[in-house]
Amino acid sequence: MDAPLLFQLVLNGLIVGALYGVVAMSFVLIYKASQVVNFAQGEFLLVGAWVCWWLLTAWQLPFWAGFLVTLAFMTIFGVLLQVIVLRPLIGEPVISVIMATVGLSIFFQALMKWMFGVFAQPFPPIFTADRMRVLGLEVQTVYLASLVVSALIMLGFWWFFTYSKHGLAMRATAFDQQVAQSLGVSVPRVFAMSWAISAVVSAVAGVVVGVVNGVSSALSFYGIKVFPAVILGGLDSVVGAVLGGLIVGVLENVAQYVDAEWLNWGNMYQIAPFYALILILLIKPYGLFGTRNIERV
Amino acid sequence: MTSMVPAGDFRTSYRADTTIFPTRGSRLAMLAGLILLCAAPAVFGRYELGLLITIGFSAIAALGLNILVGFTGQISIGHAAFFGFGAFSSALLVEHHVPVPLAIWGAGLMTAVVGLVFGAPAARLKGLYLAIATLAAQFILEDFFARARWFSGGVAGRVTEPYELFGLRFDREETYFYIVLAHVVVLFAAAANLMRTRDGRALIAVRDHYLSAEVMGINLAYYRTLSFGIASFYAGIGGALYAHYLLFVSVEAFNILYSIQFLAMIIIGGLGSIMGSMMGAAFMVLLPEVVQAGADLLAGGAIDRALRLGASISFLREMAIGAVIILFLVFEPDGLAHRWKMIKAYWKLYPFSH
């Protein structure tokens, strides 16, 4: 056993897991509000990160300006996707909706490769200090920033859904569309808003990952890693999504450690969450916090 | 889907209602089509025949997926992994001195067993939970292919033998075409007949309203798992035919994009339509050719230089796949099979189509 290494891995897992949690949260947001399983969540990260990178390198904008323009762009992007692609599919069977988001995912993945190439591109440096000392630990600034950003987003979500008018309208729509509509909530607007928020929040996560690891098509894999996280937490639970993200982040790092130490199977980092996913689906398909669906005839 | 039977055409027996060919004309048309296809090697070059072969084995796998998705209402995003499992199984069987014609069917059976194992969750799951479970199956199987050297040859891949029957070698496009055609005919006829049986109707009942189906005494868990097994069997045969066509199987081919292409085939062709699977497969196999032709047409021009079309043709193909899926879902959700029926009905009713 190598205790310091294991500690380091768990810490890494929590940092990455917090990002998974953020992406999972925005996935759950769309699912709760509009009952759409979004297979294109990873492409939100991808598009956001590439747009921000492009603004920073090709237009030489300062980071804060580029970041704000990216967020504005992603808002419009999310609304447009919902209005153009998803709105005509309201009332269609689950498979049609799933396939539409799968189609979006392929389309934007290929489009980004076409526009920006297949190689990972580093972000221009954003922080002046490369490392910081926190509580006696040497931490890379970007990791610290990523953790702070994740925590801020989660806090923001909590505030939004507890206190703001739009957040309450969204919760009402998720609870019962018809009742919400009869109480004066504009359901189409709530749908569009949920896509916009989801796209923006995912793009923030995308930019953070881009700053840490560089921007590449690997970002869209976050959209797939989201599934173990949300299934673990329960598809319609925001708290579950955060917790699921953290658990998946730690799980893949620990699996990698176990694999390197004893099993030597290789590639457990990528695959372990999917084994966990199958197990959860067999044992507890509604996850830790999900609503159990009771059907009556 | 509305049926296109003209008014006044009443069936008087179940036999007449479930017949595959409603009229003598349609039976003759099918026969004529088959005879025309048999003449294809005399007309087409090797490249076009290669495309036809690809359409053939893709259509078999797509038909399997259509039985699962279109007829039973279960979603699978891991079909390419089963297709790959069939390809590797057949190559493995051939290495253990099983003759190729038997190995192809053996591979189908082996894949069916694996499909039943991964289909076991399907007994409890439905809709998007099942979609996510099969997504996991896709990654787990892909990882298994890359790692299990005894099975797949690892990352290096596996070389296999051409098709051989009664001392004849079918190792050229001109001859292998007939092998694929024979498998297509047998498997499509089998599927068309399956849908006329008690089991086939049970699958459709599970799709249309699973609670009512269960009330009527249909064992949900059994039929959901069965449908997974059948789909995997078809995928396995398709994969085996792919293996003995290319004579080399490698893990990279069976990624998630390929799975999505299979789904695209049945959506474009028409969910719950046997011939739709064939049309969708043809569409998806020919789509990259059309994109290529379009890029070639623009090659050298200003647009080509500005957008780097030639260098990024593979991305353009992927984009075309994504765009086609979305466009069909929004504008033609019933697929090509439905459009084909509309066209036939138009000519049948012409000039009084309204």
Interface residues (C-beta under 8 A of the other chain):
Chain A: V37 V85 P88 L89 E92 V94 I95 S96 I98 M99 A100 V102 G103 L104 S105 I106 F107 F108 Q109 A110 L111 K113 W114 I224 F227 P228 I231 L235 W265 G266 N267 Q270 I271 F274 Y275 L277 I278 L281 L282 P285 E295 V297
Chain B: V69 G73 I75 I77 P121 R124 L125 G127 L128 Y129 A131 I132 A133 L135 A136 A137 F139 I140 D143 A146 R147 L211 V215 L257 I260 L263 A264 I267 L271 R308 S312 F315 L316 R317 E318 M319 I321 G322 A323 V324 I325 I326 L329 V330 P333
